[in-house]
Every structure is written in structure tokens, then in C-alpha cells.
């Protein structure tokens, strides 16, 4: 009925290595999101960190700073969503498939 503990520890160690490798790769991949018809562009990495924000000078209206604020928020939120989707696509198989494959209750369900 039981699994050899050495084999279990070996599988866990291998999964940790794969997860660390995938996370390192994600930190080097980027996603980009725009708002306001391209007036605001936000670049995030696969770890969900905002790496760059570009604002078209035409988007800066001193009489309507709220519009620029809204565009920045929209672009940042979309970049974060895109980074999360990238992360799930890269790590989803490792987290769900590998952990669930161990047959441990509560994992991969």
C-alpha cells in the first residue's frame, strides 16, 4: 500500500528543481498590456512584477489626470492578469499534475 519514502523524497526533490527552473524562466519572460488605444503600455514579467510603464505624451492632459490614472490602472491590471495566465500555463502542470501524481490527499485536486 505504501510508497517507498526514499522514492517519495526523490520525487519531491525533482519537482522542487523543476518548479525552481520554471520560476526562473518565468522571471525572464514578459507580457505586455495596453490601455487607451496604446496610450499606456505596461510590461510585466512572468513572476508578476511590473518591469516597465510607457506613457504616450498625448495621454497627459493636465485638465484630466483621472483619465491617465484610469488608463494606467487598466493596463497594469491587464498585465498582471496576463502574467498570471503565463505563470499558470508554465507551472500549472507541475503543481497540479506532479503533486497530484504522488497520490497525496488534497494535492492536485
N, C-alpha and C positions, 0 to 999 in steps of 0.2 A: 504494500500500500504506500509506504513512504518513499520519498525520493532521497537519494544519497546526498547528504549535506554538503560534501565536497563539490559535487556536481552542481548543486544549487548555488553555492557561493561562487563557483566559476561562472555560471550563467549570469548572476547578478553583477559580477565584476566586468564581464564582457558587455553587458547592457550599459553599465555606467560609462565605459570607454566610448561606446557608440553614441551615447547621449552627449557626452562632452565634445566629441568630434562634431556632431551635428550642430550643437550650440555655437561652437567656434565658427563653423561655416556660416551660420545664420548671421553672426555679427558682421560678416564681410559682405553679405548680400543686402541690397537696398530695394526699397519700393518708393514710388513717387505718387503723390496725390496733388490735385489742383482744385482750386475753387475760383469762382468769379470769372469763368471763361479763361482760366490760365493766368489771372492777375496775381494769384498767390500760389506758390508751389512749395510743397513740403516733402523732404526726403527723409525717410526713416530706415534704419537697418532692421534686419530680421529679428533682432533682440528687442525691438520696440523702442529704440532710442531715436529721438529726433536728431538728425545729423545736419540738416540744412533747411533754411527757410528763405525763399526768394520772393520779393515783392516788387511787382512792376510799379515804377514811379507813377504811372497813370492811376493806380489804385489808391494813391494817397490824396485824399480830399480833406483839407483842414476843416471844412464845414460839416463833414460826415465821418468822424473817426469810428463810429459804431459799425459802419459798413465794412471797413477794413478789419476791425476786430472780429466781426462775424465770419468774414472770408478766411481769416487765419484759423479760427476755431474749427470751421468746417474742413479745411484742408488738413489740419493736424489730426482731427478725429478720423478722417478717411485714411490717412497714412498709418495711424495706429491700427485700424481695422485691417488694412492690407498687410501690415507686419504680423498681426496675429494669425491671419489666414496663411501666410507663408510659414510661420512657426508651426501651425497645426499640420500643414502638409508635410513638413520635414520631420517633425517629432511625433506626430500622431501615430504613425505605425510603430515607432519604437516604444512609446509609452503604453499604448493600448495593446498592441499585438504581442510585444515581448513580455510585458508584465502579465498579461492575461494568459500567456502560454506557460507560465510557471504553475498555473493551477492554484494560485493562492486566492483565498476568498477576498472579494472586494476589489481586486485589481483587474483592470481591463474590462470592467462591466459597464 
